[in-house]
């Protein structure tokens, strides 16, 4: 009886409060009521992971400055990366947003539905330049090993520098010429050479120079066009 009397007093003194309280309860629970616990757990698995942005059909994904569809939006640069730092509640229309931090330090928000729609389209789990970066790293490593090998050779210093620049110079041996320019496209022996001069042969490089060796040393370097003439 006392309990009913107190409820009556509350209703008389604060007539709208009994209506507002249930609405507040519903408002606080609307976000979680749309998704099951299993779905929410699945959404959380993306937190802490890094993604890369690419253009799909000329379009890029957009992000918001706050977890709201009415907040200012911006479009990041292609190949930018970001990490999802946490999942936050949004509005009734967009219950959940991912808060992200770009590699530039900028922060943004993207609603969960938009993120899942763009995943593997404009949002990739692998750096699109990953393969190229690996190839570049290998090239740098190979070049470093090549330089160390050439520096260790007992060749004159100017020969080493030319080989490192991949440039042929007069006086190089066959080995030095191969180190500088690689294997020639074809080789020819000069049969009508003056016997007093010695043995001569030419190394011809596709799109490159023609090297003339006399007794094993480079004595002439010609452009390929000059050889054809």
C-alpha positions, 0 to 999 in steps of 0.5 A, a space after each residue: 500500500 505504501 509502495 503504491 502511495 509513493 508511486 502516486 506521489 511521484 506521478 503527481 509531482 513529476 508527471 513526465 518522469 515515468 514516461 522519460 525513464 523508459 525512453 532513456 532505457 530504450 535509447 541506451 539499449 537501441 544500439 545493442 538490440 540491433 545486433 546479436 552478441 555473436 555479431 558484436 563479438 565479430 565486429 570487435 575482432 577488427 579492432 587493432 588491425 591495420 588496413 590500406 585504402 585503394 580506389 575501386 572504380 575511381 572511388 575512395 571510402 569516406 570517414 567522419 570526424 565524429 561517430 555521426 552521419 551528420 559529422 564532417 566527412 573527409 576522403 583519405 589518400 589512396 594507399 594510406 593506411 589506418 588502424 582501428 583503435 576501438 568500436 564506439 556507439 553512434 546513433 539509432 541509424 548507425 549504431 556502431 562506428 570504428 574509430 581509426 587512426 591514420 598513419 598520418 596521425 589523423 583520426 576518423 570514424 567509419 560506421 561498421 556497415 560501411 566498413 564491412 561493405 568496403 572491406 576487400 574493395 576499397 579497404 584491404 588487409 594487405 599493403 597494395 605495395 607489399 610486393 613492390 616493397 619486397 622487390 625493392 628491398 631485395 634489389 637494395 640487398 643485392 646491390 649492397 652485396 654486389 658493391 661489397 664483392 666489387 670493392 674486394 677485388 684487386 682492380 684499379 680504383 677507377 675500374 671498380 668505380 666504373 663497374 659499380 656504375 655499370 659502365 665500360 671503360 678502356 683497359 677493362 678485362 673480359 671479367 671486368 666488362 662482364 661485371 660492368 655490363 653483364 653477359 653480351 647479347 652475342 660475341 664475334 671474333 674479328 678474323 681480318 684483324 692485323 696479326 701484329 695487333 693480336 686477337 680481337 673480338 667484339 661483344 655486342 649488347 642489345 640496345 647498348 654499346 659494342 666492346 672491342 677486346 684486343 688480347 683480352 682488354 677493351 680497346 674500343 667502345 662504340 655505340 650500337 648505331 656506329 657498329 651497324 654503319 
